[in-house]
Amino acid sequence: MEQPKLEWAHEWLKTTKKLYINGEWVESSGNNVVESINPANGERLGDFQCAEKQDVDKAIEAARASLEKGSWKEMSRKDRGKALHKISVLIREHQAELATLEALDNGKLYSEAYNDDVQEAADLFEYYAGWTDKYYGENNPVEGNFLSVTTRDPIGVCGQIVPFNFPIQMAVLKLSPALSMGNTVILKPADKTSFSVIRLFEIIDEAGVLPKGVINLILGKGREVGSYISKHMDIDKLSFTGSTNVGKQLIRDSADSNLKPVTLELGGKSPNIIFSDTADLDAAIERSFYGLFTHKGEKCSAPTRLFAQREIYNEVVEKIAKYAKNYKCGDPFDPASDQGAQVSKEHMESIINYIESGKEQGARIVAGGERDLTGTNAKGYFVQPTIFADVDNKMKIAQEEIFGPVLCIIPFETEEEVIEKANDTIYGLGAGLWTGDTSRAHRVANQLDAGMVFVNRYGCYDFASPFGGVKQSGWGKEYAIHSLQAFTKTRAIWFAY
């Protein structure tokens, strides 16, 4: 892993960042500026201009022109793939820069930003570069004297709104399949964490990889700018990752405008079940801990509800609490730190409020439970890794998404009981189970109401496997061929002979 580029980053952050529209860095039409705060010390990090509605309109016009008339439309699939592969190479060349900005802006560890977020962003562009000439239509086996074929075409101008927890990775997860299929994009990063995405657009622009208007970057607050994008009549497709409440509003926006298709990756309250017949209990406990507490718990698919069978319950509580007590909050750039800062003061306070709710409702704190005010951490937004034991599944902390370093441990007796409790949530993103019984593994996995079920290792992710949930965890899937489906439209053509 390369050393962070802190001196470079602080110099880069001195200038107010602009919007990127039609291949140019342009001033906003208004005077509003968003100030970003470094969550590790509470100090101003940098700022960027906030787009107005007319700026969004200009970006959409540029994307529409590039889609319908520009060189992007005429580019061969092979050359499109080469362009995406070039972006992958560029990300790797600038990996330390991007990871430094990500850690400064988001508060996560530099090592997490470098090895997970930025590395995966490069890998995603490489992966979808290979799909440009491999996803195509079918010859339909219709009856009679007809030939029927199906074509797959770009869906159009895509509005993409990404969250604060994995800024560059989530941006690329939406950008790369959309571009692979020949679409054009209006992308809006979270206002709390925009800098790594801004730098990515700079890198792409400086290399001249894409024609003008193919990608456009709109900055600003979600309630104003994001809402306008979702309502816009000339946006053909909307892809959003974020909270369930905002996702519901975007669906209403789509219905009230042009019924644009919407892909939503939303919240979660994922169950993780450890049965007493688990072959390697220590490994299950270790993975259950790190599956939640890496990236300071700001992960939608994190295993936030841990169900431990009664025979092993006390052992699970004791051992996982020990992990939490030894987990060190600190400077994201200090190799000795295990956990960085929560993304903002507001989000930290929300997590603390949930912790207080758990205490008030009778859950037992066995580790953490407070804001971390150790040394220089007092200046930032750090929350101690927190473990609640003796949690009732009906408690607020067991039902609502906390999105932070808080684990709820719930005892259970029988397989039937834990399946019922695991599914007793509005969410359905991930679920996990640990058992040495193969029959039980199949039986339980098929009864957990989640988009992804992990058996004997929580958190298995690969570009070839779909990511996404059911119930109020979202609409549609990402990764693999599923992202390509989301960014294409089909046309059936009939020929009589």
C-alpha positions as CSV (number, residue, x, y, z in Angstrom):
1,M,0.0,0.0,0.0
2,E,1.3,3.4,-0.9
3,Q,1.8,6.2,1.6
4,P,-1.1,8.7,1.8
5,K,-0.8,12.0,-0.2
6,L,-1.7,14.3,2.6
7,E,0.4,17.3,1.6
8,W,-0.9,17.0,-2.0
9,A,-4.5,16.7,-0.8
10,H,-4.4,19.7,1.5
11,E,-3.0,21.8,-1.4
12,W,-5.6,20.5,-3.8
13,L,-8.4,21.3,-1.3
14,K,-7.5,24.9,-1.1
15,T,-9.5,25.8,-4.2
16,T,-13.3,25.8,-4.3
17,K,-14.4,23.0,-6.6
18,K,-16.7,23.6,-9.6
19,L,-19.3,21.6,-11.5
20,Y,-18.3,19.4,-14.5
21,I,-20.7,19.9,-17.4
22,N,-20.2,19.0,-21.1
23,G,-16.5,18.4,-20.6
24,E,-15.7,21.7,-18.8
25,W,-15.3,22.8,-15.2
26,V,-17.9,25.5,-14.9
27,E,-19.1,28.0,-12.2
28,S,-22.5,27.4,-10.7
29,S,-25.3,29.7,-11.7
30,G,-25.8,30.6,-8.1
31,N,-23.6,31.7,-5.1
32,N,-24.2,28.8,-2.7
33,V,-21.1,27.0,-1.5
34,V,-21.1,23.8,0.5
35,E,-18.4,23.5,3.2
36,S,-17.1,20.0,3.9
37,I,-15.8,19.1,7.4
38,N,-13.1,16.7,8.3
39,P,-14.9,14.3,10.6
40,A,-11.7,13.2,12.4
41,N,-11.0,16.7,13.8
42,G,-14.1,18.8,13.1
43,E,-12.2,21.3,11.0
44,R,-13.0,22.7,7.6
45,L,-11.6,20.5,4.9
46,G,-12.6,22.3,1.7
47,D,-15.7,23.5,-0.2
48,F,-17.5,23.2,-3.5
49,Q,-20.1,25.1,-5.4
50,C,-23.7,24.1,-5.2
51,A,-25.6,23.6,-8.5
52,E,-28.8,25.4,-9.3
53,K,-31.6,24.0,-11.4
54,Q,-30.4,25.6,-14.6
55,D,-27.0,23.9,-14.1
56,V,-28.7,20.6,-13.9
57,D,-30.7,21.5,-17.1
58,K,-27.4,22.3,-18.9
59,A,-25.9,19.0,-17.8
60,I,-28.9,17.0,-19.0
61,E,-28.8,18.9,-22.4
62,A,-25.2,18.0,-22.8
63,A,-25.8,14.4,-21.9
64,R,-28.7,14.2,-24.3
65,A,-26.7,15.7,-27.2
66,S,-23.8,13.3,-26.5
67,L,-26.2,10.3,-26.4
68,E,-28.0,11.1,-29.6
69,K,-25.6,13.0,-31.8
70,G,-22.0,12.9,-30.5
71,S,-19.0,10.7,-31.1
72,W,-20.0,8.6,-28.1
73,K,-23.0,7.3,-30.0
74,E,-20.8,6.4,-33.0
75,M,-18.0,4.8,-30.9
76,S,-17.6,1.0,-31.4
77,R,-18.2,-1.3,-28.5
78,K,-14.6,-2.3,-28.7
79,D,-13.4,1.3,-28.4
80,R,-15.9,1.9,-25.6
81,G,-14.3,-1.0,-23.7
82,K,-10.8,0.4,-24.3
83,A,-12.0,3.8,-22.8
84,L,-13.3,2.1,-19.7
85,H,-10.2,0.0,-19.3
86,K,-8.1,3.2,-19.6
87,I,-10.1,4.7,-16.7
88,S,-9.3,1.6,-14.6
89,V,-5.6,2.1,-15.3
90,L,-5.9,5.8,-14.3
91,I,-7.6,5.0,-11.0
92,R,-4.7,2.7,-10.1
93,E,-2.2,5.3,-11.0
94,H,-3.9,7.8,-8.7
95,Q,-4.9,5.3,-6.0
96,A,-3.1,7.1,-3.1
97,E,-4.5,10.5,-4.0
98,L,-8.1,9.2,-4.3
99,A,-7.8,7.2,-1.0
100,T,-6.4,10.1,0.8
101,L,-9.3,12.3,-0.2
102,E,-11.7,9.5,0.7
103,A,-10.3,9.1,4.2
104,L,-10.1,12.9,4.9
105,D,-13.7,13.5,3.7
106,N,-15.4,10.4,5.0
107,G,-13.5,9.6,8.1
108,K,-12.8,6.0,7.3
109,L,-9.3,4.5,7.6
110,Y,-6.9,5.3,4.8
111,S,-6.2,1.5,4.5
112,E,-9.9,0.9,4.0
113,A,-10.2,3.6,1.4
114,Y,-7.0,2.4,-0.4
115,N,-7.5,-1.4,-0.3
116,D,-11.3,-1.5,-0.5
117,D,-12.9,1.6,-2.0
118,V,-10.4,2.8,-4.6
119,Q,-9.2,-0.7,-5.6
120,E,-12.7,-1.9,-6.2
121,A,-13.4,1.2,-8.3
122,A,-10.6,0.3,-10.6
123,D,-11.7,-3.3,-10.7
124,L,-15.2,-2.3,-11.6
125,F,-14.2,-0.2,-14.6
126,E,-12.0,-3.1,-15.7
127,Y,-14.9,-5.6,-15.2
128,Y,-17.5,-3.6,-17.1
129,A,-15.0,-2.8,-19.9
130,G,-15.2,-6.4,-20.8
131,W,-19.0,-6.4,-21.1
132,T,-19.3,-3.8,-23.8
133,D,-19.5,-6.3,-26.7
134,K,-20.9,-9.3,-24.8
135,Y,-24.4,-8.2,-23.8
136,Y,-26.8,-8.3,-26.7
137,G,-30.2,-9.3,-27.8
138,E,-31.8,-12.7,-28.7
139,N,-33.4,-14.5,-31.5
140,N,-37.0,-15.2,-30.1
141,P,-38.5,-18.7,-31.0
142,V,-41.9,-17.4,-32.1
143,E,-44.5,-19.4,-34.0
144,G,-45.5,-18.9,-37.6
145,N,-43.7,-17.4,-40.6
146,F,-41.9,-14.7,-38.6
147,L,-38.5,-13.8,-37.4
148,S,-38.5,-12.0,-34.1
149,V,-35.3,-10.5,-32.6
150,T,-34.7,-8.5,-29.5
151,T,-32.3,-5.6,-29.3
152,R,-30.7,-4.1,-26.3
153,D,-30.1,-0.4,-26.5
154,P,-28.8,2.2,-24.0
155,I,-31.6,3.3,-21.8
156,G,-30.6,7.0,-22.2
157,V,-29.6,9.8,-19.9
158,C,-29.0,8.4,-16.4
159,G,-29.3,10.2,-13.2
160,Q,-27.1,8.7,-10.5
161,I,-27.2,9.6,-6.8
162,V,-24.6,8.1,-4.5
163,P,-24.2,7.9,-0.7
164,F,-21.6,9.1,1.8
165,N,-20.3,5.7,3.0
166,F,-18.5,4.4,-0.1
167,P,-18.3,7.6,-2.2
168,I,-16.0,6.6,-5.1
169,Q,-16.9,2.9,-5.1
170,M,-20.6,3.6,-5.3
171,A,-20.1,6.3,-7.9
172,V,-18.1,3.8,-10.1
173,L,-20.6,1.0,-9.4
174,K,-23.2,3.1,-11.2
175,L,-20.9,4.8,-13.8
176,S,-19.2,1.8,-15.2
177,P,-22.1,-0.4,-16.2
178,A,-24.0,2.7,-17.5
179,L,-21.1,3.7,-19.7
180,S,-20.4,0.1,-20.7
181,M,-23.9,0.0,-22.3
182,G,-23.4,3.4,-24.1
183,N,-25.5,5.6,-21.8
184,T,-24.6,9.2,-20.7
185,V,-24.6,10.2,-17.0
186,I,-25.5,13.0,-14.6
187,L,-23.9,12.0,-11.3
188,K,-24.4,13.6,-7.9
189,P,-22.2,12.5,-5.0
190,A,-23.3,13.0,-1.4
191,D,-22.7,16.6,-0.2
192,K,-20.8,15.3,2.8
193,T,-18.3,13.3,0.7
194,S,-17.8,14.7,-2.8
195,F,-14.1,15.2,-3.1
196,S,-12.9,11.8,-4.2
197,V,-15.5,11.8,-7.0
198,I,-14.5,15.3,-8.0
199,R,-10.9,14.2,-8.3
200,L,-12.0,11.1,-10.3
201,F,-13.7,13.3,-12.8
202,E,-10.6,15.5,-13.0
203,I,-8.4,12.5,-13.8
204,I,-10.8,11.3,-16.5
205,D,-11.0,14.8,-18.0
206,E,-7.2,15.4,-17.9
207,A,-6.7,12.1,-19.8
208,G,-9.3,13.0,-22.5
209,V,-10.8,9.5,-22.3
210,L,-14.4,10.3,-22.9
211,P,-16.2,12.6,-25.3
212,K,-17.7,15.8,-24.0
213,G,-21.1,15.4,-22.3
214,V,-20.8,11.7,-21.6
215,I,-20.3,12.2,-17.9
216,N,-21.4,15.3,-15.9
217,L,-20.9,16.0,-12.3
218,I,-23.5,17.9,-10.3
219,L,-22.7,19.0,-6.7
220,G,-25.0,20.1,-4.0
221,K,-27.5,19.2,-1.4
222,G,-29.6,16.1,-2.0
223,R,-32.9,17.7,-1.0
224,E,-32.6,20.4,-3.7
225,V,-30.3,19.0,-6.4
226,G,-31.0,15.3,-6.0
227,S,-34.7,15.9,-5.9
228,Y,-34.6,18.0,-9.1
229,I,-32.7,15.2,-10.9
230,S,-35.2,12.6,-9.8
231,K,-38.2,14.7,-11.0
232,H,-36.6,15.8,-14.3
233,M,-38.6,14.9,-17.4
234,D,-35.5,14.4,-19.5
235,I,-33.8,11.9,-17.2
236,D,-34.5,8.4,-18.6
237,K,-33.2,6.3,-15.7
238,L,-32.5,6.9,-12.0
239,S,-30.2,4.9,-9.8
240,F,-29.9,5.7,-6.1
241,T,-28.2,4.3,-3.1
242,G,-29.1,5.6,0.3
243,S,-31.9,5.6,2.9
244,T,-35.2,3.9,2.5
245,N,-37.1,7.1,3.2
246,V,-35.4,9.0,0.5
247,G,-35.8,6.0,-1.9
248,K,-39.6,6.1,-1.3
249,Q,-39.6,9.8,-2.2
250,L,-37.6,9.1,-5.4
251,I,-40.3,6.6,-6.4
252,R,-42.9,9.3,-5.9
253,D,-40.8,11.7,-8.0
254,S,-40.6,9.2,-10.8
255,A,-44.4,8.6,-10.7
256,D,-45.1,12.3,-10.7
257,S,-42.8,13.0,-13.7
258,N,-42.1,10.6,-16.6
259,L,-42.3,7.2,-14.9
260,K,-38.5,6.8,-15.3
261,P,-37.3,3.3,-14.1
262,V,-35.7,3.5,-10.7
263,T,-33.0,1.2,-9.2
264,L,-32.8,1.5,-5.4
265,E,-30.2,0.1,-3.0
266,L,-31.5,1.1,0.4
267,G,-31.3,0.2,4.1
268,G,-30.8,-3.0,6.0
269,K,-31.0,-4.6,9.4
270,S,-29.4,-7.8,8.5
271,P,-29.6,-10.9,10.8
272,N,-26.6,-13.1,11.4
273,I,-27.4,-16.4,13.1
274,I,-24.8,-18.6,15.0
275,F,-26.1,-22.1,15.8
276,S,-24.6,-24.1,18.6
277,D,-23.4,-26.7,16.1
278,T,-21.1,-24.3,14.3
279,A,-17.9,-26.0,13.5
280,D,-15.5,-23.1,14.2
281,L,-17.2,-20.8,16.7
282,D,-14.2,-18.6,17.1
283,A,-14.0,-17.9,13.4
284,A,-17.7,-17.2,13.3
285,I,-17.4,-14.7,16.1
286,E,-14.4,-13.0,14.6
287,R,-16.0,-12.6,11.1
288,S,-19.3,-11.5,12.7
289,F,-17.4,-8.7,14.5
290,Y,-15.4,-7.5,11.5
291,G,-18.3,-7.8,9.2
292,L,-20.0,-5.0,11.1
293,F,-17.3,-2.8,12.5
294,T,-15.0,-2.2,9.5
295,H,-15.7,1.1,7.8
296,K,-17.0,2.2,11.2
297,G,-20.3,0.3,10.7
298,E,-21.5,2.6,8.0
299,K,-22.5,-0.3,5.7
300,C,-26.1,-1.1,4.6
301,S,-25.5,-4.8,4.5
302,A,-23.7,-5.1,7.8
303,P,-24.8,-7.9,10.1
304,T,-26.2,-5.7,12.8
305,R,-28.4,-8.3,14.6
306,L,-26.5,-11.2,15.9
307,F,-28.6,-14.2,17.0
308,A,-26.7,-16.7,19.2
309,Q,-28.2,-20.0,20.2
310,R,-28.7,-20.3,24.0
311,E,-26.1,-23.0,24.5
312,I,-23.3,-20.7,23.2
313,Y,-24.9,-17.3,23.9
314,N,-22.7,-16.3,26.9
315,E,-19.5,-17.4,25.1
316,V,-20.5,-15.4,22.0
317,V,-21.3,-12.3,24.1
318,E,-18.0,-12.5,26.1
319,K,-15.7,-13.1,23.1
320,I,-17.3,-10.5,20.8
321,A,-17.2,-7.9,23.6
322,K,-13.5,-8.5,23.9
323,Y,-13.0,-7.7,20.3
324,A,-14.9,-4.4,20.7
325,K,-12.9,-3.4,23.9
326,N,-9.6,-3.9,22.0
327,Y,-10.8,-2.0,18.9
328,K,-9.1,1.4,18.8
329,C,-10.8,4.5,17.4
330,G,-8.3,7.1,16.0
331,D,-6.8,9.1,13.2
332,P,-7.7,7.5,9.9
333,F,-4.0,7.9,8.8
334,D,-2.5,6.3,11.9
335,P,-1.7,2.6,11.2
336,A,-2.5,1.8,14.8
337,S,-6.2,2.9,14.4
338,D,-8.8,0.2,13.9
339,Q,-11.8,2.5,13.4
340,G,-12.1,6.0,11.9
341,A,-14.6,8.8,12.6
342,Q,-18.3,8.8,11.7
343,V,-19.0,10.8,8.6
344,S,-20.5,13.9,10.3
345,K,-21.4,15.4,13.7
346,E,-25.1,14.9,12.8
347,H,-24.6,11.3,12.0
348,M,-22.6,10.7,15.2
349,E,-25.3,12.2,17.3
350,S,-27.9,10.0,15.6
351,I,-25.9,6.9,16.5
352,I,-25.5,8.1,20.2
353,N,-29.2,8.7,20.4
354,Y,-29.8,5.1,19.3
355,I,-27.4,3.9,21.9
356,E,-29.3,5.8,24.6
357,S,-32.5,4.3,23.3
358,G,-31.1,0.8,23.8
359,K,-30.0,1.6,27.3
360,E,-33.5,3.0,28.1
361,Q,-35.3,0.0,26.7
362,G,-33.3,-2.4,28.9
363,A,-30.6,-3.8,26.6
364,R,-27.3,-4.6,28.4
365,I,-24.1,-2.7,27.3
366,V,-21.1,-5.1,27.4
367,A,-18.7,-2.9,25.4
368,G,-18.6,0.8,24.4
369,G,-21.8,2.8,24.6
370,E,-20.3,6.3,24.4
371,R,-18.7,8.8,22.2
372,D,-15.0,8.3,22.1
373,L,-13.3,11.3,23.6
374,T,-9.8,9.8,24.1
375,G,-7.0,12.3,23.3
376,T,-7.4,14.0,20.0
377,N,-10.5,12.0,19.2
378,A,-12.4,14.5,21.3
379,K,-12.2,16.9,18.4
380,G,-13.7,14.5,15.9
381,Y,-16.9,12.3,15.6
382,F,-15.8,9.0,17.0
383,V,-18.2,6.5,18.6
384,Q,-16.9,3.6,20.7
385,P,-17.5,0.1,19.2
386,T,-20.7,-0.8,21.0
387,I,-22.1,-4.2,21.9
388,F,-25.6,-4.7,23.3
389,A,-26.5,-8.0,24.8
390,D,-30.0,-9.3,25.9
391,V,-31.6,-7.4,23.1
392,D,-35.3,-7.9,22.4
393,N,-36.0,-8.1,18.7
394,K,-38.8,-5.6,19.1
395,M,-36.5,-2.9,20.5
396,K,-35.8,0.2,18.5
397,I,-32.1,-0.6,18.2
398,A,-33.1,-4.1,16.7
399,Q,-35.6,-2.7,14.2
400,E,-34.2,0.6,12.9
401,E,-31.0,1.0,10.8
402,I,-28.4,2.7,13.0
403,F,-25.7,2.8,10.4
404,G,-22.8,2.8,12.8
405,P,-20.6,0.7,15.1
406,V,-23.4,-0.8,17.2
407,L,-24.2,-4.6,17.4
408,C,-27.3,-6.1,18.9
409,I,-27.0,-9.7,20.3
410,I,-30.2,-11.6,20.6
411,P,-30.5,-15.1,22.2
412,F,-32.7,-17.9,20.7
413,E,-33.6,-21.4,21.4
414,T,-34.9,-23.1,18.2
415,E,-34.4,-23.0,14.5
416,E,-38.1,-22.1,13.9
417,E,-37.9,-19.2,16.5
418,V,-34.8,-17.6,15.0
419,I,-36.1,-17.8,11.4
420,E,-39.2,-15.9,12.5
421,K,-37.2,-13.3,14.4
422,A,-34.7,-12.9,11.6
423,N,-37.4,-12.1,9.1
424,D,-39.3,-9.8,11.5
425,T,-38.0,-6.6,9.9
426,I,-39.0,-4.2,7.2
427,Y,-35.7,-4.8,5.6
428,G,-34.3,-7.7,3.5
429,L,-30.8,-6.9,2.3
430,G,-28.4,-9.5,3.7
431,A,-28.6,-12.4,6.1
432,G,-26.1,-14.9,7.4
433,L,-26.0,-18.2,9.3
434,W,-23.3,-20.4,10.8
435,T,-23.8,-24.2,11.2
436,G,-22.0,-27.5,10.8
437,D,-25.2,-29.2,9.7
438,T,-25.5,-29.1,5.8
439,S,-29.2,-29.9,5.9
440,R,-29.8,-27.1,8.3
441,A,-27.7,-24.7,6.2
442,H,-29.9,-25.3,3.1
443,R,-33.1,-25.4,5.1
444,V,-32.6,-22.1,6.9
445,A,-30.9,-20.3,4.0
446,N,-34.0,-20.9,1.9
447,Q,-36.3,-19.4,4.6
448,L,-34.4,-16.2,5.2
449,D,-36.2,-13.3,3.5
450,A,-33.2,-11.5,2.1
451,G,-31.6,-10.7,-1.2
452,M,-28.3,-12.2,-0.2
453,V,-27.7,-15.1,2.3
454,F,-24.2,-16.0,3.5
455,V,-23.6,-19.4,4.9
456,N,-20.5,-19.9,7.2
457,R,-18.9,-16.6,6.1
458,Y,-20.8,-13.4,6.4
459,G,-20.2,-10.9,3.5
460,C,-19.2,-12.6,0.3
461,Y,-19.2,-10.1,-2.6
462,D,-18.1,-10.6,-6.2
463,F,-18.9,-8.7,-9.4
464,A,-20.3,-11.9,-10.9
465,S,-23.0,-12.2,-8.2
466,P,-26.0,-9.8,-7.8
467,F,-26.1,-7.3,-4.9
468,G,-29.4,-6.0,-3.6
469,G,-32.3,-6.6,-1.3
470,V,-36.0,-7.3,-1.0
471,K,-38.8,-5.7,1.0
472,Q,-37.8,-2.1,1.9
473,S,-34.1,-2.7,1.2
474,G,-34.6,-1.8,-2.5
475,W,-35.6,-2.4,-6.1
476,G,-33.4,-4.2,-8.5
477,K,-29.9,-5.6,-8.3
478,E,-26.4,-4.3,-8.9
479,Y,-23.2,-6.0,-10.1
480,A,-22.9,-8.7,-12.7
481,I,-25.3,-8.8,-15.7
482,H,-28.0,-7.3,-13.5
483,S,-26.5,-3.8,-13.7
484,L,-26.4,-4.1,-17.4
485,Q,-30.1,-5.0,-17.5
486,A,-30.8,-1.9,-15.4
487,F,-29.0,0.4,-17.9
488,T,-30.5,-1.0,-21.1
489,K,-33.9,-1.1,-22.8
490,T,-35.2,-3.9,-25.0
491,R,-37.0,-3.7,-28.3
492,A,-38.7,-6.7,-30.0
493,I,-38.6,-6.5,-33.9
494,W,-40.8,-8.8,-36.0
495,F,-40.1,-9.7,-39.7
496,A,-42.7,-11.4,-41.8
497,Y,-41.5,-13.8,-44.5
